[in-house]
Amino acid sequence: MRYPDLPLLFNLKDNELKELYNTVERWGAALTNELDTRDTQVDKRPSTNIYTVVTVTEIGLPRKGDIAYSASSGKFKGYVSLGSETSWQNLN
């Protein structure tokens, strides 16, 4: 899960507060669903970004499929997904 659930930080006793909390929680769940849908769509788009950098850590928001030439290592690296993890890996 990329986005946190809304925590219950206090003990609600008043029905109006519980109703308000439930409304905010439903809104948060809907927002999280929309963000997850957007993230899935963005992740499915092929990347065409090719960077030349000293180190790949200079790249702020890489996407799966990005390619970079790391001048410090002298290697091409690809930003790949391994299950739920994404990281820069050396390309053969």
KELUM-90683 format. One record per residue (C-alpha): residue number from 1; x, y, z. Coordinates in Angstrom, 1 decimal, always signed. Each point is the difference from the previous one (the first is absolute). Layout:
N
+-----+--------+--------+--------+
|   k |      X |      Y |      Z |
+-----+--------+--------+--------+
| NUM |      X |      Y |      Z |
...
+-----+--------+--------+--------+
***
This chain:
92
+-----+--------+--------+--------+
|   k |      X |      Y |      Z |
+-----+--------+--------+--------+
|   1 |   +0.0 |   +0.0 |   +0.0 |
|   2 |   +1.4 |   +3.4 |   -1.0 |
|   3 |   -2.3 |   +2.2 |   +2.0 |
|   4 |   -0.7 |   -0.3 |   +3.7 |
|   5 |   -3.4 |   -0.5 |   +1.5 |
|   6 |   -1.5 |   +2.7 |   +2.2 |
|   7 |   +0.9 |   -1.0 |   +3.6 |
|   8 |   -2.5 |   +0.3 |   +2.9 |
|   9 |   +2.0 |   +2.2 |   +2.3 |
|  10 |   -2.6 |   +0.6 |   +2.7 |
|  11 |   -2.9 |   -1.8 |   +1.6 |
|  12 |   -3.2 |   +1.4 |   -1.5 |
|  13 |   -3.0 |   +0.0 |   +2.2 |
|  14 |   -2.2 |   +2.6 |   -1.6 |
|  15 |   -2.1 |   -1.3 |   -3.0 |
|  16 |   +0.6 |   +3.1 |   -2.0 |
|  17 |   +3.8 |   -0.4 |   +0.3 |
|  18 |   -0.3 |   -3.6 |   -1.0 |
|  19 |   -2.1 |   +1.0 |   -3.0 |
|  20 |   +2.6 |   +2.6 |   -0.9 |
|  21 |   +2.8 |   -2.5 |   +0.3 |
|  22 |   -1.8 |   -2.5 |   -2.1 |
|  23 |   -0.7 |   +2.6 |   -2.7 |
|  24 |   +3.7 |   +1.0 |   -0.1 |
|  25 |   +1.0 |   -3.7 |   +0.0 |
|  26 |   -2.2 |   -0.7 |   -3.0 |
|  27 |   +1.4 |   +3.1 |   -1.8 |
|  28 |   +3.5 |   -1.2 |   +0.8 |
|  29 |   -0.8 |   -3.5 |   -1.3 |
|  30 |   -1.4 |   +1.5 |   -3.3 |
|  31 |   +3.1 |   +2.2 |   -0.4 |
|  32 |   +2.3 |   -2.9 |   +0.7 |
|  33 |   -1.8 |   -2.0 |   -2.6 |
|  34 |   +0.3 |   +2.8 |   -2.6 |
|  35 |   +3.7 |   +0.4 |   +0.7 |
|  36 |   +0.6 |   -3.8 |   -0.3 |
|  37 |   -1.8 |   +0.0 |   -3.3 |
|  38 |   +2.1 |   +3.0 |   -1.2 |
|  39 |   +3.2 |   -1.7 |   +1.2 |
|  40 |   -0.9 |   -3.2 |   -1.9 |
|  41 |   -0.6 |   +1.9 |   -3.2 |
|  42 |   +3.2 |   +2.0 |   +0.4 |
|  43 |   +2.0 |   -3.2 |   +0.7 |
|  44 |   -1.3 |   -1.7 |   -3.1 |
|  45 |   +1.1 |   +2.8 |   -2.3 |
|  46 |   +3.3 |   -0.8 |   -1.7 |
|  47 |   +2.8 |   +2.3 |   +0.9 |
|  48 |   +2.2 |   +1.7 |   -2.5 |
|  49 |   +2.2 |   +1.9 |   +2.4 |
|  50 |   +3.7 |   -0.6 |   -0.5 |
|  51 |   +2.3 |   +2.0 |   +2.4 |
|  52 |   +3.7 |   +0.6 |   +0.1 |
|  53 |   +1.0 |   +0.6 |   +3.6 |
|  54 |   +3.0 |   -0.4 |   +2.4 |
|  55 |   -2.1 |   -2.3 |   +2.2 |
|  56 |   -3.6 |   -1.2 |   -0.4 |
|  57 |   -0.9 |   +1.4 |   +3.4 |
|  58 |   +0.0 |   +3.4 |   -1.7 |
|  59 |   -3.3 |   -0.9 |   -1.8 |
|  60 |   -2.8 |   +1.2 |   +2.2 |
|  61 |   -3.1 |   -2.0 |   -1.1 |
|  62 |   +1.0 |   -2.9 |   -2.3 |
|  63 |   -2.7 |   -2.1 |   -1.5 |
|  64 |   +0.2 |   -3.7 |   -0.8 |
|  65 |   +1.7 |   -0.4 |   -3.4 |
|  66 |   +2.2 |   +3.1 |   +0.3 |
|  67 |   +3.6 |   -0.5 |   -1.1 |
|  68 |   +3.0 |   +2.0 |   +1.2 |
|  69 |   +3.7 |   +0.0 |   -0.8 |
|  70 |   +1.9 |   +0.2 |   +3.3 |
|  71 |   +3.3 |   +1.8 |   -0.6 |
|  72 |   +1.3 |   -0.9 |   +3.4 |
|  73 |   -0.4 |   -3.8 |   -0.7 |
|  74 |   +0.4 |   +0.2 |   -3.8 |
|  75 |   -3.2 |   -2.2 |   -0.3 |
|  76 |   -3.5 |   +0.3 |   -1.4 |
|  77 |   -2.6 |   -0.5 |   +2.6 |
|  78 |   -3.7 |   -0.7 |   -0.2 |
|  79 |   -2.7 |   +0.8 |   +2.5 |
|  80 |   -1.8 |   -3.3 |   +0.4 |
|  81 |   -2.7 |   -1.5 |   +2.0 |
|  82 |   +0.7 |   -3.2 |   +2.0 |
|  83 |   -3.4 |   -0.8 |   +1.6 |
|  84 |   -1.0 |   +3.0 |   +2.1 |
|  85 |   +3.5 |   +1.4 |   +0.0 |
|  86 |   +1.5 |   +2.3 |   -2.6 |
|  87 |   +3.7 |   +0.8 |   -0.3 |
|  88 |   +2.8 |   +0.8 |   -2.4 |
|  89 |   +1.6 |   -3.1 |   -1.4 |
|  90 |   +3.0 |   -0.4 |   -2.2 |
|  91 |   -0.9 |   -0.9 |   -3.6 |
|  92 |   +1.8 |   -2.7 |   -1.9 |
+-----+--------+--------+--------+
***
